[in-house]
Amino acid sequence: MFAEETVNHNPELARKQLWLAQKIEKSLPDNVILDRGPETLKLIQDRYQMARQRANLNIAPADEKQFLAALIDEIVGFGPIEPFLNDPRVTEIMVNRADLVYIEKEGLITESGVQFVDDDHIVRTIQKIVKPLGREIGYDAPLVDARLPDGSRVNAVVPPCAIDGPNITIRKFSKTPFGIQDLINFGTLTEDMGTFLQAAVVSKLNVVVAGGTGSGKTTLLNVLSTFIPDGDRIVTIEDAAELSLSQRHVVRLETKKPTRLGDSEVTIRDLVINSLRMRPERIIVGECRGGEALDMLQAMNTGHDGSLTTVHANNPRDTISRLETLVLMAGMDLPLSVVRKQIVSAVDLIVQQARLRDGTRKVTSITEVVRMEGDTVVMQDVFKFEERGQEDGKVLGEFVSGGMRPHNEERLKNHGFNLPISMFMGSGNRNGSMRRKQR
């Protein structure tokens, strides 16, 4: 859902800010650390007053405070988008072109009203992001993935690949990772669903979180990982590290892209294969996109129970098909029936996540992968979200249970979880309760 958010933008003041920022930067000593410390801010303010007097710039008193704040953002931050980086309600920043910047704020995608001066201004911001990382972007290397100091993911594209001019996409990294209670408060799922998922993870069920782009898969994956007991050795594998686990016994791995110097690439699949030599008890792959799905399934089938991953898929049955396709991308000449049996043997639970039309995110189903009947994969919903319509732009609906005992009920009991049968036999929007045997 799109909405509009108004931010005052004065093109003339913006040009003055950028011009002054560049003047001040050139005048600063080489050893100055550009941060927001009091000494740096005082130095910038002093240079600002000097440059303003020399250039005879007239700035209205009413604009002075905002002008100086934006100037500081331009010098020590990332220019016009700096306020959004500091706003915890903003989760994504999308610079389409100099005069068009969108943000996602509290689940709604809004046109921010913020603008860059021109394309060179965007490139300047991109360079400020990538240079400290030793990365380059330009005509010969027009694509870059990077990470801000706070962990936020950045993707930037410049011409010739960016037809309408340079663009930036920033997915912010939450300073305080969400917990299951946060998702319950947001209405993403119910307490019953959260209770069941906790039992599933502790009981070492293999879980696949499925959903579309921006549906919240990584957030949910991170929440599920909080249920892993502290003593388990966990290896996380990601393209760009986003997961934030609080457990101590964790090893984090990240892919490496080849450089123009001819360095070798390290893929997700390379890391999954290597992780099997690291004595992991749990493997968490941020997202399966290719042949690593085969290695992940083999790991799940060979003693690495309780592993977690995500895939792009629109529903649980589509998730099975997607995994089949990914396994075949590994280049192994396997019959589809064999691949399907391996998926059914490995995957216990598919948690489907979606971003609805009103911008809210819901766990639309929690589905068990039960067995094969002929060539058909039999699945059953433990919980699902049923839409009832829309009112005043909000999607109406209800979480309901599947009406059947979980296929993995005995496994949960063996790990000390006695979930009340009433949890699975009616409306799924009641508060959940969980009784766990004391060991």
C-alpha positions as CSV (number, residue, x, y, z in Angstrom):
1,M,0.0,0.0,0.0
2,F,1.3,3.4,-0.9
3,A,0.8,6.6,1.0
4,E,2.2,10.1,0.8
5,E,4.4,11.7,3.4
6,T,5.2,15.4,3.0
7,V,8.7,16.7,3.7
8,N,9.7,20.3,2.9
9,H,12.2,20.4,0.1
10,N,13.8,23.6,-1.0
11,P,16.0,23.0,-4.2
12,E,17.9,26.3,-3.8
13,L,18.8,25.5,-0.1
14,A,19.7,22.0,-1.1
15,R,22.2,23.2,-3.7
16,K,23.7,25.6,-1.2
17,Q,24.1,22.9,1.4
18,L,25.8,20.5,-1.1
19,W,28.1,23.3,-2.3
20,L,29.0,24.4,1.3
21,A,29.5,20.8,2.4
22,Q,32.1,20.2,-0.4
23,K,33.9,23.5,0.5
24,I,34.0,22.6,4.2
25,E,35.2,19.0,3.5
26,K,38.1,20.4,1.4
27,S,39.1,22.8,4.2
28,L,39.2,20.2,6.9
29,P,42.5,18.7,8.0
30,D,43.2,15.2,6.7
31,N,43.3,13.7,10.2
32,V,39.8,14.8,11.1
33,I,37.5,11.9,11.9
34,L,34.1,12.7,10.4
35,D,31.8,11.7,13.2
36,R,29.2,13.4,15.4
37,G,31.6,14.0,18.3
38,P,31.4,17.5,19.8
39,E,34.9,18.5,18.5
40,T,34.0,17.6,14.9
41,L,30.6,19.3,15.1
42,K,32.2,22.5,16.5
43,L,34.8,22.4,13.7
44,I,32.1,22.0,11.1
45,Q,30.1,24.9,12.5
46,D,33.1,27.2,12.6
47,R,34.0,26.3,9.0
48,Y,30.4,26.8,8.1
49,Q,30.3,30.4,9.5
50,M,33.6,31.2,7.7
51,A,32.5,29.8,4.4
52,R,29.1,31.5,4.6
53,Q,30.7,34.9,5.2
54,R,33.2,34.5,2.4
55,A,30.5,33.5,-0.1
56,N,28.1,36.1,1.3
57,L,25.3,33.5,1.5
58,N,22.0,34.8,2.8
59,I,20.0,32.3,4.7
60,A,16.7,33.2,6.4
61,P,16.8,32.9,10.2
62,A,13.8,30.6,10.0
63,D,15.8,28.2,7.8
64,E,19.1,28.4,9.7
65,K,18.6,25.5,12.1
66,Q,17.3,23.1,9.5
67,F,20.0,24.2,7.0
68,L,22.8,23.5,9.5
69,A,21.4,20.1,10.5
70,A,21.1,19.1,6.8
71,L,24.7,20.4,6.2
72,I,26.0,18.2,9.0
73,D,24.1,15.2,7.6
74,E,25.8,15.9,4.3
75,I,29.3,16.0,5.8
76,V,29.3,13.3,8.5
77,G,26.3,11.2,7.3
78,F,24.6,10.2,4.1
79,G,23.0,13.4,3.1
80,P,19.2,13.7,2.5
81,I,18.5,10.1,3.6
82,E,20.3,10.4,6.9
83,P,17.1,11.2,8.9
84,F,15.5,8.0,7.6
85,L,18.5,6.0,8.7
86,N,18.1,7.4,12.2
87,D,14.3,6.8,12.3
88,P,13.6,3.3,13.8
89,R,10.1,3.4,12.2
90,V,11.7,3.4,8.7
91,T,12.7,-0.1,7.6
92,E,13.6,0.5,3.9
93,I,14.9,3.4,1.8
94,M,14.6,3.3,-2.0
95,V,16.2,6.1,-4.0
96,N,14.8,5.6,-7.5
97,R,16.3,8.8,-8.9
98,A,17.4,12.2,-7.6
99,D,13.9,13.6,-7.3
100,L,12.1,10.4,-6.2
101,V,12.8,8.7,-2.9
102,Y,10.5,6.2,-1.3
103,I,10.6,4.8,2.2
104,E,8.9,2.0,4.0
105,K,7.6,3.2,7.4
106,E,5.6,1.2,9.8
107,G,4.7,-1.2,6.9
108,L,3.6,1.5,4.4
109,I,5.6,2.5,1.4
110,T,5.5,6.2,1.1
111,E,6.9,8.8,-1.2
112,S,9.2,10.7,1.2
113,G,9.4,14.1,-0.5
114,V,13.1,14.2,0.1
115,Q,15.3,14.8,-3.0
116,F,18.9,14.8,-4.0
117,V,20.3,17.8,-5.9
118,D,21.2,15.7,-9.0
119,D,22.7,12.3,-10.1
120,D,26.2,13.3,-8.9
121,H,24.8,13.9,-5.5
122,I,23.5,10.3,-5.4
123,V,26.9,9.0,-6.6
124,R,28.6,11.0,-3.9
125,T,26.4,9.3,-1.3
126,I,27.1,5.9,-2.8
127,Q,30.8,6.6,-2.7
128,K,30.6,7.5,1.0
129,I,29.1,4.1,1.7
130,V,31.4,1.9,-0.4
131,K,34.8,3.7,-0.1
132,P,35.4,2.8,3.6
133,L,34.8,-0.8,2.6
134,G,37.4,-0.7,-0.1
135,R,34.8,-1.2,-2.8
136,E,34.4,0.7,-6.1
137,I,31.4,1.6,-8.2
138,G,31.4,3.2,-11.7
139,Y,31.0,2.5,-15.4
140,D,33.1,-0.7,-15.3
141,A,31.6,-1.9,-12.0
142,P,28.1,-0.5,-11.9
143,L,26.7,-2.8,-9.2
144,V,27.6,-3.0,-5.6
145,D,26.3,-4.7,-2.5
146,A,27.5,-3.3,0.8
147,R,26.7,-3.1,4.5
148,L,26.5,0.0,6.7
149,P,28.3,0.0,10.0
150,D,25.0,-0.8,11.8
151,G,24.5,-3.9,9.6
152,S,22.0,-2.4,7.2
153,R,22.2,-3.8,3.7
154,V,22.8,-1.5,0.7
155,N,22.5,-2.2,-3.0
156,A,23.5,0.5,-5.5
157,V,23.3,0.6,-9.3
158,V,24.8,3.3,-11.5
159,P,24.8,3.8,-15.3
160,P,25.0,2.1,-17.7
161,C,22.9,-0.5,-15.9
162,A,20.8,2.2,-14.2
163,I,18.9,3.7,-17.1
164,D,17.3,6.6,-15.3
165,G,20.3,7.4,-13.2
166,P,22.0,6.1,-10.0
167,N,19.7,4.4,-7.5
168,I,20.1,3.1,-3.9
169,T,18.2,0.5,-1.9
170,I,18.8,0.2,1.8
171,R,17.3,-2.4,4.0
172,K,17.8,-1.3,7.5
173,F,19.1,-3.5,10.3
174,S,17.1,-3.4,13.5
175,K,19.3,-2.3,16.5
176,T,16.9,-4.3,18.7
177,P,15.9,-7.6,17.0
178,F,12.3,-8.5,17.2
179,G,11.1,-11.3,19.5
180,I,8.1,-13.6,19.2
181,Q,6.1,-11.3,21.4
182,D,6.7,-8.4,19.1
183,L,5.3,-10.3,16.2
184,I,2.3,-11.3,18.3
185,N,1.8,-7.6,19.2
186,F,2.0,-6.6,15.5
187,G,-0.7,-9.2,14.6
188,T,1.7,-11.2,12.5
189,L,0.7,-14.4,14.3
190,T,-1.1,-15.5,17.5
191,E,0.2,-16.7,20.8
192,D,-0.8,-20.2,19.9
193,M,1.2,-20.1,16.7
194,G,4.2,-18.7,18.5
195,T,3.9,-21.4,21.1
196,F,3.8,-24.1,18.5
197,L,6.8,-22.6,16.6
198,Q,8.8,-22.5,19.7
199,A,8.0,-26.1,20.4
200,A,8.9,-27.0,16.8
201,V,12.3,-25.3,16.9
202,V,13.3,-26.6,20.3
203,S,12.2,-30.1,19.2
204,K,14.6,-29.8,16.2
205,L,12.0,-29.8,13.4
206,N,13.5,-28.7,10.1
207,V,11.7,-25.5,9.1
208,V,11.5,-23.6,5.8
209,V,10.2,-20.0,6.0
210,A,8.6,-19.1,2.6
211,G,7.3,-15.9,1.2
212,G,7.8,-13.1,-1.3
213,T,10.2,-10.2,-1.4
214,G,9.6,-7.9,1.6
215,S,7.3,-10.3,3.3
216,G,9.4,-10.5,6.4
217,K,11.0,-13.9,6.0
218,T,14.4,-12.9,7.4
219,T,12.8,-11.2,10.4
220,L,10.8,-14.4,11.1
221,L,13.8,-16.6,10.6
222,N,15.7,-14.5,13.2
223,V,12.8,-14.8,15.6
224,L,12.7,-18.6,15.2
225,S,16.4,-18.8,15.8
226,T,15.9,-17.2,19.3
227,F,14.3,-20.5,20.3
228,I,17.4,-22.6,19.7
229,P,18.9,-23.7,23.0
230,D,22.2,-21.9,24.1
231,G,24.2,-25.1,24.0
232,D,23.6,-26.0,20.4
233,R,26.4,-25.1,17.9
234,I,24.9,-23.0,15.2
235,V,26.4,-22.1,11.8
236,T,24.7,-19.3,9.9
237,I,25.2,-18.8,6.2
238,E,24.1,-15.7,4.3
239,D,24.7,-13.7,1.2
240,A,24.8,-10.5,3.3
241,A,24.7,-11.0,7.1
242,E,21.4,-9.9,8.5
243,L,20.7,-12.5,11.2
244,S,21.4,-11.4,14.8
245,L,21.6,-14.4,17.1
246,S,22.0,-13.9,20.9
247,Q,23.4,-17.4,21.5
248,R,27.1,-17.7,22.2
249,H,27.9,-20.9,20.3
250,V,27.4,-19.3,16.9
251,V,29.7,-19.1,13.8
252,R,28.6,-16.6,11.1
253,L,29.6,-17.2,7.5
254,E,29.0,-14.8,4.5
255,T,29.5,-15.2,0.8
256,K,32.3,-13.5,-1.1
257,K,31.9,-12.0,-4.5
258,P,34.7,-12.1,-7.1
259,T,36.5,-8.8,-7.7
260,R,38.0,-7.3,-10.8
261,L,41.4,-8.5,-9.6
262,G,40.4,-12.1,-10.3
263,D,39.7,-13.2,-6.7
264,S,37.7,-16.3,-6.4
265,E,34.0,-16.3,-5.5
266,V,32.7,-18.1,-2.4
267,T,29.0,-19.1,-2.8
268,I,26.2,-20.1,-0.5
269,R,26.7,-23.6,-1.7
270,D,30.4,-23.5,-0.9
271,L,29.7,-22.4,2.6
272,V,26.9,-25.0,3.2
273,I,29.3,-27.8,2.1
274,N,32.1,-26.3,4.3
275,S,29.8,-26.0,7.3
276,L,29.3,-29.7,7.4
277,R,33.0,-30.0,8.4
278,M,32.4,-27.6,11.3
279,R,30.5,-30.0,13.5
280,P,27.3,-27.9,13.4
281,E,24.2,-29.0,15.4
282,R,22.0,-26.5,13.6
283,I,22.6,-24.9,10.1
284,I,20.7,-21.7,9.3
285,V,20.8,-20.6,5.6
286,G,19.5,-17.1,5.1
287,E,18.0,-18.0,1.8
288,C,18.2,-20.9,-0.6
289,R,18.4,-19.6,-4.2
290,G,20.2,-22.4,-6.1
291,G,22.0,-25.7,-5.9
292,E,22.8,-25.2,-2.2
293,A,19.2,-26.5,-1.6
294,L,20.4,-30.0,-2.3
295,D,23.2,-29.8,0.2
296,M,20.9,-28.2,2.8
297,L,18.4,-31.1,2.3
298,Q,21.1,-33.7,2.6
299,A,22.3,-32.0,5.8
300,M,18.8,-32.1,7.2
301,N,18.6,-35.8,6.4
302,T,21.9,-36.7,7.9
303,G,21.8,-35.6,11.5
304,H,21.5,-31.9,11.3
305,D,17.9,-31.7,12.6
306,G,16.5,-28.4,13.6
307,S,18.0,-26.5,10.7
308,L,16.3,-23.4,9.2
309,T,16.2,-21.6,5.9
310,T,14.0,-19.4,3.7
311,V,12.9,-19.6,0.1
312,H,10.9,-17.4,-2.3
313,A,7.5,-19.1,-2.7
314,N,3.8,-18.0,-2.6
315,N,2.3,-21.0,-0.7
316,P,3.4,-24.3,0.9
317,R,2.8,-26.4,-2.3
318,D,4.7,-23.8,-4.3
319,T,7.5,-24.1,-1.7
320,I,7.8,-27.8,-2.5
321,S,8.0,-27.0,-6.3
322,R,10.5,-24.3,-5.6
323,L,12.8,-26.6,-3.7
324,E,12.6,-29.2,-6.4
325,T,13.7,-26.6,-8.9
326,L,16.6,-25.4,-6.7
327,V,17.8,-29.0,-6.1
328,L,17.9,-29.6,-9.9
329,M,20.0,-26.5,-10.2
330,A,22.8,-28.3,-8.4
331,G,23.5,-30.1,-11.6
332,M,22.9,-33.6,-10.3
333,D,21.0,-35.9,-12.7
334,L,18.3,-36.9,-10.2
335,P,14.8,-38.2,-11.0
336,L,12.1,-35.8,-9.8
337,S,10.6,-38.5,-7.7
338,V,13.9,-38.9,-5.8
339,V,14.2,-35.2,-5.3
340,R,10.6,-35.0,-4.0
341,K,11.1,-37.9,-1.6
342,Q,14.3,-36.2,-0.2
343,I,12.4,-33.0,0.4
344,V,9.6,-34.8,2.2
345,S,12.1,-36.7,4.3
346,A,14.0,-33.5,5.2
347,V,11.4,-30.7,5.7
348,D,9.1,-31.0,8.6
349,L,7.4,-27.5,8.6
350,I,6.7,-24.8,6.1
351,V,5.9,-21.4,7.6
352,Q,4.3,-19.1,5.0
353,Q,4.8,-15.4,5.4
354,A,3.1,-12.7,3.3
355,R,2.8,-8.9,3.1
356,L,-0.8,-8.1,2.6
357,R,-2.4,-5.4,0.5
358,D,-2.6,-3.0,3.5
359,G,1.1,-3.4,4.2
360,T,0.7,-5.6,7.2
361,R,2.7,-8.9,7.4
362,K,1.1,-12.1,8.4
363,V,2.1,-15.7,8.9
364,T,-0.6,-17.0,6.5
365,S,0.0,-20.7,7.3
366,I,2.0,-23.1,9.3
367,T,2.0,-26.3,7.4
368,E,3.4,-29.8,8.1
369,V,5.0,-31.9,5.4
370,V,3.5,-35.3,6.2
371,R,4.3,-38.0,3.7
372,M,4.3,-39.1,0.1
373,E,1.3,-40.8,-1.5
374,G,2.3,-41.9,-4.9
375,D,3.9,-38.8,-6.5
376,T,1.9,-36.4,-4.3
377,V,3.2,-34.6,-1.2
378,V,0.7,-34.8,1.6
379,M,0.6,-31.7,3.8
380,Q,-1.7,-30.4,6.6
381,D,-2.2,-27.0,7.9
382,V,-1.6,-26.5,11.7
383,F,-2.7,-22.9,11.5
384,K,-3.7,-20.5,8.7
385,F,-4.9,-17.0,8.2
386,E,-8.3,-16.7,6.5
387,E,-9.1,-13.3,4.9
388,R,-12.7,-12.0,5.4
389,G,-12.5,-8.9,3.3
390,Q,-11.3,-5.3,3.5
391,E,-12.5,-2.3,5.4
392,D,-11.1,1.3,5.4
393,G,-8.0,0.0,3.6
394,K,-7.3,-2.7,6.3
395,V,-7.4,-6.4,5.5
396,L,-9.9,-8.2,7.7
397,G,-9.3,-11.8,8.7
398,E,-8.8,-14.4,11.3
399,F,-6.2,-17.0,12.3
400,V,-7.7,-20.5,12.6
401,S,-6.3,-23.8,13.5
402,G,-6.3,-26.8,11.1
403,G,-8.6,-28.9,13.2
404,M,-6.2,-31.9,13.4
405,R,-3.5,-33.1,15.8
406,P,0.0,-32.1,14.6
407,H,1.7,-34.9,12.7
408,N,4.8,-34.2,14.8
409,E,2.9,-34.3,18.1
410,E,4.9,-37.3,19.5
411,R,8.2,-35.6,18.6
412,L,7.2,-32.5,20.5
413,K,6.2,-34.6,23.5
414,N,9.5,-36.4,23.4
415,H,11.1,-32.9,23.9
416,G,8.9,-32.1,26.8
417,F,6.1,-30.1,25.1
418,N,2.5,-31.1,26.0
419,L,0.5,-28.8,23.8
420,P,-3.3,-28.8,24.7
421,I,-5.4,-30.4,22.0
422,S,-7.8,-27.4,22.1
423,M,-5.0,-25.4,20.5
424,F,-5.5,-27.3,17.3
425,M,-9.3,-27.8,17.3
426,G,-10.8,-24.3,16.9
427,S,-10.2,-20.7,16.3
428,G,-6.5,-19.9,16.2
429,N,-6.8,-16.4,17.6
430,R,-7.0,-17.3,21.3
431,N,-4.2,-16.8,23.7
432,G,-1.9,-19.9,23.7
433,S,-0.7,-21.8,26.6
434,M,2.1,-24.3,26.8
435,R,2.9,-27.0,29.4
436,R,6.4,-28.3,29.2
437,K,7.5,-31.2,31.4
438,Q,10.4,-30.4,33.7
439,R,13.4,-32.5,32.8
